[in-house]
Amino acid sequence: MDLRKVFAIGTGLWIVALIVVLILLAVGYSVMPLVIMCVAGVIIGLLLLIWEYFDRWDYRRLGQ
């Protein structure tokens, strides 16, 4: 399976979770630790997508 798809799906799920938690925060629930966790998940997912791009770039470069 392509790692880009896995990382993109995971990051997308973290974004959905972040939206849900931000709605709960706006309604008045005390969910700040969950907001921090979701933001960290999105950041890690984006970093993994960047890493995968450059890792794939190295394989293409070595294959030529």
A tleap script that builds the chain and sets N, CA, C and O, in Angstrom:
source leaprc.protein.ff14SB
mol = sequence {
  NMET ASP LEU ARG LYS VAL PHE ALA ILE GLY
  THR GLY LEU TRP ILE VAL ALA LEU ILE VAL
  VAL LEU ILE LEU LEU ALA VAL GLY TYR SER
  VAL MET PRO LEU VAL ILE MET CYS VAL ALA
  GLY VAL ILE ILE GLY LEU LEU LEU LEU ILE
  TRP GLU TYR PHE ASP ARG TRP ASP TYR ARG
  ARG LEU GLY CGLN
}
set mol.1.N position { 0.844 -1.184 0.000 }
set mol.1.CA position { 0.000 0.000 0.000 }
set mol.1.C position { 0.885 1.243 0.000 }
set mol.1.O position { 1.967 1.253 0.588 }
set mol.2.N position { 0.415 2.268 -0.656 }
set mol.2.CA position { 1.148 3.510 -0.782 }
set mol.2.C position { 1.115 4.278 0.549 }
set mol.2.O position { 0.046 4.522 1.108 }
set mol.3.N position { 2.284 4.648 1.036 }
set mol.3.CA position { 2.339 5.368 2.317 }
set mol.3.C position { 1.670 6.734 2.250 }
set mol.3.O position { 1.155 7.224 3.254 }
set mol.4.N position { 1.676 7.349 1.073 }
set mol.4.CA position { 1.008 8.649 0.962 }
set mol.4.C position { -0.464 8.538 1.313 }
set mol.4.O position { -1.011 9.399 2.002 }
set mol.5.N position { -1.108 7.474 0.839 }
set mol.5.CA position { -2.533 7.281 1.142 }
set mol.5.C position { -2.750 7.071 2.629 }
set mol.5.O position { -3.674 7.634 3.215 }
set mol.6.N position { -1.895 6.259 3.239 }
set mol.6.CA position { -2.027 5.977 4.674 }
set mol.6.C position { -1.856 7.257 5.483 }
set mol.6.O position { -2.664 7.554 6.364 }
set mol.7.N position { -0.799 8.016 5.183 }
set mol.7.CA position { -0.539 9.257 5.931 }
set mol.7.C position { -1.626 10.295 5.662 }
set mol.7.O position { -2.023 11.021 6.574 }
set mol.8.N position { -2.113 10.376 4.422 }
set mol.8.CA position { -3.153 11.351 4.094 }
set mol.8.C position { -4.469 11.004 4.803 }
set mol.8.O position { -5.147 11.889 5.325 }
set mol.9.N position { -4.823 9.721 4.818 }
set mol.9.CA position { -6.055 9.312 5.506 }
set mol.9.C position { -5.937 9.584 6.999 }
set mol.9.O position { -6.868 10.103 7.613 }
set mol.10.N position { -4.798 9.234 7.582 }
set mol.10.CA position { -4.585 9.484 9.012 }
set mol.10.C position { -4.640 10.960 9.352 }
set mol.10.O position { -5.257 11.354 10.342 }
set mol.11.N position { -3.993 11.778 8.529 }
set mol.11.CA position { -4.009 13.224 8.761 }
set mol.11.C position { -5.425 13.769 8.599 }
set mol.11.O position { -5.853 14.637 9.360 }
set mol.12.N position { -6.142 13.261 7.612 }
set mol.12.CA position { -7.532 13.691 7.423 }
set mol.12.C position { -8.401 13.358 8.619 }
set mol.12.O position { -9.246 14.157 9.022 }
set mol.13.N position { -8.196 12.182 9.186 }
set mol.13.CA position { -8.959 11.804 10.383 }
set mol.13.C position { -8.617 12.712 11.568 }
set mol.13.O position { -9.497 13.071 12.351 }
set mol.14.N position { -7.351 13.079 11.697 }
set mol.14.CA position { -6.972 14.009 12.768 }
set mol.14.C position { -7.618 15.374 12.553 }
set mol.14.O position { -8.012 16.033 13.516 }
set mol.15.N position { -7.730 15.802 11.293 }
set mol.15.CA position { -8.371 17.095 11.002 }
set mol.15.C position { -9.851 17.039 11.365 }
set mol.15.O position { -10.385 17.982 11.948 }
set mol.16.N position { -10.511 15.941 11.024 }
set mol.16.CA position { -11.928 15.779 11.394 }
set mol.16.C position { -12.079 15.802 12.912 }
set mol.16.O position { -12.976 16.460 13.440 }
set mol.17.N position { -11.201 15.086 13.612 }
set mol.17.CA position { -11.261 15.073 15.079 }
set mol.17.C position { -11.030 16.478 15.637 }
set mol.17.O position { -11.680 16.880 16.602 }
set mol.18.N position { -10.107 17.221 15.031 }
set mol.18.CA position { -9.836 18.586 15.487 }
set mol.18.C position { -11.067 19.472 15.312 }
set mol.18.O position { -11.382 20.277 16.188 }
set mol.19.N position { -11.755 19.328 14.196 }
set mol.19.CA position { -12.971 20.126 13.966 }
set mol.19.C position { -14.031 19.795 15.016 }
set mol.19.O position { -14.669 20.693 15.566 }
set mol.20.N position { -14.214 18.507 15.291 }
set mol.20.CA position { -15.200 18.098 16.298 }
set mol.20.C position { -14.837 18.668 17.664 }
set mol.20.O position { -15.702 19.173 18.381 }
set mol.21.N position { -13.557 18.588 18.023 }
set mol.21.CA position { -13.121 19.078 19.342 }
set mol.21.C position { -13.243 20.599 19.418 }
set mol.21.O position { -13.589 21.137 20.469 }
set mol.22.N position { -12.963 21.298 18.312 }
set mol.22.CA position { -13.112 22.758 18.322 }
set mol.22.C position { -14.581 23.151 18.466 }
set mol.22.O position { -14.892 24.156 19.105 }
set mol.23.N position { -15.478 22.375 17.883 }
set mol.23.CA position { -16.910 22.638 18.073 }
set mol.23.C position { -17.294 22.434 19.538 }
set mol.23.O position { -18.024 23.240 20.115 }
set mol.24.N position { -16.796 21.350 20.133 }
set mol.24.CA position { -17.076 21.121 21.558 }
set mol.24.C position { -16.505 22.241 22.426 }
set mol.24.O position { -17.125 22.654 23.407 }
set mol.25.N position { -15.320 22.726 22.058 }
set mol.25.CA position { -14.710 23.831 22.803 }
set mol.25.C position { -15.561 25.089 22.679 }
set mol.25.O position { -15.742 25.815 23.656 }
set mol.26.N position { -16.085 25.350 21.479 }
set mol.26.CA position { -16.925 26.534 21.262 }
set mol.26.C position { -18.236 26.439 22.026 }
set mol.26.O position { -18.777 27.458 22.455 }
set mol.27.N position { -18.751 25.226 22.203 }
set mol.27.CA position { -20.003 25.035 22.938 }
set mol.27.C position { -19.795 25.227 24.437 }
set mol.27.O position { -20.734 25.569 25.155 }
set mol.28.N position { -18.581 25.010 24.905 }
set mol.28.CA position { -18.309 25.264 26.312 }
set mol.28.C position { -17.687 24.108 27.070 }
set mol.28.O position { -17.461 24.213 28.276 }
set mol.29.N position { -17.410 23.024 26.398 }
set mol.29.CA position { -16.760 21.896 27.068 }
set mol.29.C position { -15.281 22.189 27.289 }
set mol.29.O position { -14.660 22.927 26.525 }
set mol.30.N position { -14.740 21.613 28.324 }
set mol.30.CA position { -13.322 21.790 28.639 }
set mol.30.C position { -12.527 20.661 27.974 }
set mol.30.O position { -12.320 19.600 28.563 }
set mol.31.N position { -12.092 20.906 26.750 }
set mol.31.CA position { -11.421 19.870 25.966 }
set mol.31.C position { -10.065 20.339 25.427 }
set mol.31.O position { -9.609 19.862 24.387 }
set mol.32.N position { -9.431 21.259 26.126 }
set mol.32.CA position { -8.166 21.806 25.634 }
set mol.32.C position { -7.083 20.733 25.448 }
set mol.32.O position { -6.347 20.801 24.464 }
set mol.33.N position { -6.951 19.749 26.346 }
set mol.33.CA position { -5.949 18.698 26.082 }
set mol.33.C position { -6.230 17.935 24.784 }
set mol.33.O position { -5.297 17.512 24.100 }
set mol.34.N position { -7.498 17.760 24.446 }
set mol.34.CA position { -7.836 17.084 23.195 }
set mol.34.C position { -7.505 17.945 21.983 }
set mol.34.O position { -7.105 17.425 20.941 }
set mol.35.N position { -7.671 19.255 22.114 }
set mol.35.CA position { -7.296 20.163 21.027 }
set mol.35.C position { -5.800 20.047 20.763 }
set mol.35.O position { -5.370 19.955 19.614 }
set mol.36.N position { -5.020 20.052 21.823 }
set mol.36.CA position { -3.565 19.941 21.686 }
set mol.36.C position { -3.192 18.609 21.039 }
set mol.36.O position { -2.321 18.561 20.171 }
set mol.37.N position { -3.847 17.532 21.459 }
set mol.37.CA position { -3.555 16.219 20.894 }
set mol.37.C position { -3.900 16.170 19.405 }
set mol.37.O position { -3.134 15.617 18.616 }
set mol.38.N position { -5.037 16.738 19.013 }
set mol.38.CA position { -5.429 16.729 17.608 }
set mol.38.C position { -4.499 17.590 16.754 }
set mol.38.O position { -4.150 17.208 15.637 }
set mol.39.N position { -4.101 18.736 17.270 }
set mol.39.CA position { -3.150 19.583 16.543 }
set mol.39.C position { -1.831 18.849 16.365 }
set mol.39.O position { -1.230 18.903 15.293 }
set mol.40.N position { -1.378 18.164 17.407 }
set mol.40.CA position { -0.143 17.384 17.300 }
set mol.40.C position { -0.298 16.276 16.263 }
set mol.40.O position { 0.638 16.020 15.506 }
set mol.41.N position { -1.442 15.619 16.209 }
set mol.41.CA position { -1.683 14.583 15.213 }
set mol.41.C position { -1.630 15.130 13.795 }
set mol.41.O position { -1.068 14.496 12.903 }
set mol.42.N position { -2.213 16.304 13.585 }
set mol.42.CA position { -2.186 16.933 12.255 }
set mol.42.C position { -0.759 17.301 11.876 }
set mol.42.O position { -0.333 17.060 10.747 }
set mol.43.N position { -0.020 17.884 12.817 }
set mol.43.CA position { 1.370 18.287 12.532 }
set mol.43.C position { 2.228 17.065 12.217 }
set mol.43.O position { 3.001 17.080 11.259 }
set mol.44.N position { 2.096 16.020 13.008 }
set mol.44.CA position { 2.874 14.802 12.757 }
set mol.44.C position { 2.492 14.198 11.408 }
set mol.44.O position { 3.363 13.745 10.665 }
set mol.45.N position { 1.203 14.187 11.085 }
set mol.45.CA position { 0.765 13.668 9.792 }
set mol.45.C position { 1.345 14.452 8.630 }
set mol.45.O position { 1.778 13.867 7.637 }
set mol.46.N position { 1.358 15.777 8.747 }
set mol.46.CA position { 1.946 16.600 7.689 }
set mol.46.C position { 3.447 16.366 7.572 }
set mol.46.O position { 3.986 16.307 6.467 }
set mol.47.N position { 4.119 16.234 8.705 }
set mol.47.CA position { 5.558 15.942 8.667 }
set mol.47.C position { 5.836 14.589 8.022 }
set mol.47.O position { 6.812 14.439 7.288 }
set mol.48.N position { 4.978 13.601 8.293 }
set mol.48.CA position { 5.149 12.288 7.671 }
set mol.48.C position { 4.906 12.356 6.166 }
set mol.48.O position { 5.583 11.664 5.405 }
set mol.49.N position { 3.963 13.167 5.727 }
set mol.49.CA position { 3.742 13.340 4.292 }
set mol.49.C position { 4.956 13.986 3.623 }
set mol.49.O position { 5.345 13.595 2.522 }
set mol.50.N position { 5.548 14.970 4.288 }
set mol.50.CA position { 6.752 15.612 3.756 }
set mol.50.C position { 7.902 14.615 3.715 }
set mol.50.O position { 8.627 14.541 2.722 }
set mol.51.N position { 8.073 13.846 4.792 }
set mol.51.CA position { 9.129 12.836 4.833 }
set mol.51.C position { 8.957 11.819 3.709 }
set mol.51.O position { 9.926 11.454 3.043 }
set mol.52.N position { 7.725 11.365 3.500 }
set mol.52.CA position { 7.467 10.360 2.471 }
set mol.52.C position { 7.764 10.919 1.088 }
set mol.52.O position { 8.266 10.197 0.226 }
set mol.53.N position { 7.462 12.192 0.862 }
set mol.53.CA position { 7.744 12.817 -0.427 }
set mol.53.C position { 9.245 12.779 -0.719 }
set mol.53.O position { 9.661 12.389 -1.810 }
set mol.54.N position { 10.048 13.183 0.258 }
set mol.54.CA position { 11.492 13.210 0.031 }
set mol.54.C position { 12.086 11.805 -0.008 }
set mol.54.O position { 13.057 11.573 -0.728 }
set mol.55.N position { 11.530 10.871 0.744 }
set mol.55.CA position { 11.991 9.491 0.699 }
set mol.55.C position { 11.715 8.896 -0.679 }
set mol.55.O position { 12.568 8.210 -1.242 }
set mol.56.N position { 10.543 9.154 -1.216 }
set mol.56.CA position { 10.197 8.686 -2.561 }
set mol.56.C position { 11.083 9.372 -3.597 }
set mol.56.O position { 11.490 8.741 -4.572 }
set mol.57.N position { 11.388 10.658 -3.399 }
set mol.57.CA position { 12.244 11.398 -4.312 }
set mol.57.C position { 13.628 10.758 -4.366 }
set mol.57.O position { 14.222 10.655 -5.439 }
set mol.58.N position { 14.147 10.327 -3.209 }
set mol.58.CA position { 15.452 9.657 -3.174 }
set mol.58.C position { 15.431 8.357 -3.976 }
set mol.58.O position { 16.383 8.065 -4.701 }
set mol.59.N position { 14.361 7.575 -3.857 }
set mol.59.CA position { 14.266 6.315 -4.601 }
set mol.59.C position { 14.203 6.572 -6.105 }
set mol.59.O position { 14.809 5.844 -6.891 }
set mol.60.N position { 13.465 7.614 -6.502 }
set mol.60.CA position { 13.410 7.939 -7.930 }
set mol.60.C position { 14.762 8.386 -8.431 }
set mol.60.O position { 15.166 8.026 -9.536 }
set mol.61.N position { 15.471 9.169 -7.632 }
set mol.61.CA position { 16.786 9.674 -8.033 }
set mol.61.C position { 17.795 8.532 -8.135 }
set mol.61.O position { 18.611 8.506 -9.056 }
set mol.62.N position { 17.743 7.593 -7.199 }
set mol.62.CA position { 18.680 6.466 -7.217 }
set mol.62.C position { 18.367 5.494 -8.348 }
set mol.62.O position { 19.261 4.784 -8.809 }
set mol.63.N position { 17.123 5.448 -8.802 }
set mol.63.CA position { 16.731 4.530 -9.848 }
set mol.63.C position { 17.156 4.964 -11.239 }
set mol.63.O position { 17.093 4.177 -12.184 }
set mol.64.N position { 17.585 6.205 -11.370 }
set mol.64.CA position { 17.957 6.704 -12.704 }
set mol.64.C position { 19.393 6.435 -13.035 }
set mol.64.O position { 19.854 6.794 -14.119 }
savepdb mol mol.pdb
quit
